Amino acid sequence: MLSLERAASGLFSTATFRPVIRGQRAVRAEGLLQIVRDGLRLPRDVSHLDVLEAAYASMTANYRSEYVYRNLITNRIFLGRHRASSGTAFLNEFRVGASVADCVLVNGHATVYEIKTELDRPGPRLQSQLDSYYRAFPLVNVVVHEAHVPRYVDALEGTAVGVLSVGRRWRLSVVRPAIERMDEFDTKVLFNLLRAGEVEQALHAWFGEIPDVPNGIRYREHFTLAQRIPPLRFQSLVHGQLRMRGYRGHPAAILSPRLKPLRALLVQLQPNVAQYRYLLDWLERAA
């Protein structure tokens, strides 16, 4: 049997919620909900949404998982500061080179938010992650709980990395602003951020016309073309393509106050109107 903490954490994942928004049988989600409901001693007649809200409240109070931090960034920065603008893309769990960035915000700038929970420590792994991010993005922040700010400020002394603090009442504060760094852009890392169609659009923007090549050699040929573009200019082209990945789901899914605990998930899943209705129907069911 999973612990209450692991069950609550497992609820807030795209793998758990993908069947829900598709109107399919959500075996994993409902199994985890039962563990959480019983672990928190909730009444038997509560709804799925009631259990999710209780699970999220428990996580914020007792077990601040990475998801809770990601949801805070989603609410305060993407939805609060930028209001989910169509000219802004917010990418969760985004692979950059050998690392996976927790959140990347792309608008007029491109900023990485790397979360370090109370279970993490600054060390070689963090340095490896930062090295990956600077190969594609100019601004990088580390987001930490206020109790751990001093150790990260010390560890990052002399770097361009910003530090954001998660404080009481889940306030997000700038301890040290990130400094733009644009000297490490790597064409291969940048190239691999894009989908095939986005690569073509970026290359068209630079060259005007590009050769039509068979699928089997397209990656190689397009990468060869990308290497002919100065890295700073190629990063700008890639940035422009990523910025077009703005939220395209039903607006109510990320604006409804009752769905606030699920916003980081729903930004990733981008449910359409029909999927949003499946979600609401499932949330109202008895757990």
N, C-alpha and C positions, 0 to 999 in steps of 0.2 A: 504494500500500500504506500502510495506517495505521501510525503509529509504535506501538511497544510501549506507551508511556504512554497514548496515545489509545485503543488497543484495550482495555487493562485498564480504563480509566475507563468506556468504552462498555459493558462487560459489566454493570456494576452500575446498571442502569436498569430501570424498570418496563416500558418498551417492549420491552426485550430479553427479560425473563422472563415476560411475559404469555403468549406462546405455549407456553412450557415448562409452566406450571401448568395450561394447558388441554389438555395432551396433544397439541398440534399440532407440526408440524415447526418446529423452532427454528433456522431458517437463519441469522439474524443472530448468535444466541448462539454457534452452533457455528463460524461463520466467525471471530468474534472470539477464541474459545478457541484455535483453531489458530494465530492470529497470536501470542497470548500464550505458548502452549506452545513454539512455535519460538523466539520471542524470548528466553525464559528457559531455553532448551535443556533442556526437560524430556523424559523418556523418552516414547516413542511409546505405551506401554501405560498411561499414567496415566489416571485417571478425570476426568470433567468437574469433580467436586468438588475433586480434587487441583489442577487448573489454577486454579480459582477461588481456592482458599486461597493458592496461590503468587502469583497476581495481586494479591490483597489485601495480602499481606505486602510485595510489591514497592512497592505504592502507599504503604503506611504508612512505608516506609523512604526512598523516593526521590521520590515524587510525591503529596504529600498533597492530594488532590482534595477538593472539597466533600463528596463521598459519604463519605469516610473520617471526616470530622468529624460528619456526620449520623449515621453508624453508631455513633460514640462516644457521642453524646448519647442515641441510642436505647438503647444498652446500659447506660450509667451512670445516666441519669435516668429514662427511662420504665420500663425493665426492672429496673434496680438499685434506685433509690430508691422508685419507685412500684409495682414488681412487676406492671406491665401490669394494674393494677386495673381492674375493670369500671366503676368510677366515674371513670376517667381516660381522656381522649381524647388521642391523640398524632397530630397532623396534620403531614405532611411536604409541603413545597412547596405551601403554602396561600396562595391569592391573597387579599390584603387591600388593597382600593383599587387603586392603580396599581402596587403592588409584590407580590412573592411571598415570603412568609416561609419560611425554610428549615425551621423546626420550630416548632410551637405546641403547648404542653402545656396542657390544660384539665382542671382538677380543682376543688379548692376555690378556686384562683386561676386565672388565665389568663396564661400567660407565653410570649413570643416569644423564640426563639433565632435570631439572625442570624449566620451564619457568614462570616468573612472569612479566606480562606486567605492563604498567603504571597504570592500573586500580586495580592492586593487592596491598596488603599490607602484610608485615610479621606478623604472628600471630599464633594462635593455629592450624589453618588448615595446614599451612606450616609445623609445627612441627609434626603433625600427618602424613603428607606425607613423611617426612624424616624418621620417625620411620618405616614406611612400607618399604621404599626402602632399609634401612640397614638390613632388615630381609632377603634380597636376593642378594644384590649387595654391593661390597666393596667401590666403589667410587661414590660420589654424588656431582653434581654441581648445583647451582642455577644460572640461566641466567636472567639478568635484564638490563634495559636501564641504560646508564651511569649516568643519572640524579638521579637515585634511588640507586646507589651503596652504598653510606654511610649508609643508613638506614638498608640495608641487611647485610653489613659488621658488623655493630653494633649488629644486632639481632642474628647473627650467631657466634659472638665472643665466642671462647672457644670450638667450635665444629670442626668436621673433614670436614665439608661441604666447597666445593670450591665455588668461586664466579666468574662468567664470565660477562663481560660488553659488551653491544651492543652500540657502539659509532657512531661517525659521519661516513658517507659513509658506514654504516652498516659493520663496522669492529668488529670482535669478539676478545676481549682481556681477558687474565687471570689476574684478580685482586688478587685473592688468590687461589693457587692450592688446589685441594681436597687431603685429606690425607686418605690413605687406612684404612678401618675399617672392621674387620672381626669377631667381638665378638658377633654379634646379629643374626647370620643366623638362620632361623626358618625353620625346615623341611617341615611343612605344607605349608607355603608360597612358598617355593621353588618348592615343588611337584606340586602345582597348576599352576605354570608357564608353565608346559609342557603339550603337547598333549599326548594322550594315547600311541601312538607308541613311542614317545620320552621317556616316563616313562619306557617302556619295555627295550629300548636300554640302558638307564642309569642303570637299575637294572641288566641287563645282564652283563654290563661292570664290575659291582662290584661282583656279586654272581656267574657269569658264567652261571648257569642255574636257571630258576625261574619256579614255578609251573604253569601249564596251568589251569586257573580257568574260570568259566562262567562269561559272561559280567555283570550279576547282582551284583556280589560281587568283581569284578576285582578292582575297585577303592579302596575298603576297604583293600583287601589283598595286593595290591601293595603298598599302603600307609604304612601298617604294616611292610612290608619289608624295605621300605625307612627309617623308624624310627630306624632300626637296624644299619644304616650307620652313622658314625660320621658326624655332620652337616657341618663341614668344607670340608670333602671329598664329601659329597652329593652336596654341592654348586658347587664344581669343576665339578662333573658329569653333573649337570644341565647346567652349563656354557657351557660345551662342546656340549650339545644338542642344546642350543640356538644359538651357533655360526654357526651351520649348516643351520640356516635360512637365509643365505645370499641372496642377490638379484638374482632372477632367471628369471626376465623378459627380454624383448628385450633391449640390451644395449643402443640403440639409444634413447630410451624413456627417459633415465635419463642423457644422454650425449649431446643431441642436445642443442645448446646455446639458441635457440628460445623457448625451453620448460623450461627454467630455473625457471620461476615462478611456474611451476607445479611439480617440482621435488619431494617435500615432499609427494605429493599425489601419484605420479607414483611409488615411492619407496614402498609405501604401496600396491598399486594396482597390481604392477608387471605385466604389460600387455605383452602378448606374441606377436609374429610377426603379427598375424591376428588382434589382439586387437589394436596394435600400428597403423596399417593401418586404422582401423575404426576411431581412435582418430585423425589422420592427416586429413582424409577426412572431419570430422566434424569441425575441427579447421579452415579449409579453406573456409567453407561456409559463406555466408553473414548473418550478424546478423539482 
